[in-house]
Amino acid sequence: MGKPYTYNRACSALDIESWRSAIQSKMGSIYANDERELVPLPANQKTLACKQVFRYNYVSVSNHLKYKGRLGTKGFKQEEQ
């Protein structure tokens, strides 16, 4: 069992339900915490692409894998306001 590097690979993996649950959990967290904002795109600007990153960690106390899905921006043009 390896880490999937794309959404399509995560959805075709044997542990698809675990990856789906991780994705839904992360997206739910983003929406619940208002971590996103839709704004009009300024003239002469390009949008930033995003990428989902999939990881799992072995939890030795409970002896199981913890699946994590993260959403990150590609590139280095993010700015804090």
N, C-alpha and C positions, 0 to 999 in steps of 0.2 A: 504494500500500500504506500504510494507516494503522494506528495503534495501536488494538487493540480495547479497549473500555472494560468489557466484561463477559466472563465465561467463555463464554457462548453465542456471542458474536461471535468469540472466539478459536477456538472449535471449528468455526465455519463459514467461517473465513478460508481463503484459498488456501494459506497456509503453515501449515496445521494441525499438521503433524508437528513443526515447529520450536517452536510454542507448547506442544504436548503435552510435548515433551522438556524445555522450560524449567520447566513445572509439575512434572513428575516429579522433576527435579533439585532444585527447591526443597523439595518435600515430603520427599524422601529426606534432604536436609540437616537438616530440622527433626527428623525421627525419629532420625537418626544422632547428633545432638548433644543429644538429650533436651531440646529447647526447648519442649516442651509437657507439660502435666500435667493429667490429668482429676481433678477434685475435686468433691465434692458441692456443689450450689448452696445457699448459706445461705438461710434463710427470709427472705421479703420482699425478695429481691434479683432483679435481672433479669440475664440473660446479656448479654454483649457480642457484638455482631455483628462478623463479619469480612468482609473484601473482598479479592479478588485484584486486583493491579495489574499490568498488562502493559506492558512497555517493550522497546525494542530500541535498541542502540547500533551505530553503524557503526565497525568496527575497520579503520583505514586501513592498518595494517601488513599484515594478511592479506587486506584488501579483501573483507570479508564482514560480514553483520549478526550481532550477538550478541543472542539473545532472552533476556529475563529475566522471570520471574514472581515476584511477591512476595505475601506474605500479611500483611495488616495488620488491626489492630483498628479498627473504627469507633468514634468517640467518644473521650473523653478521661478515662476512668475507670480506666485501668491504674495499678497501684501496684507499686512495687518492694518486695521483701521482704528 
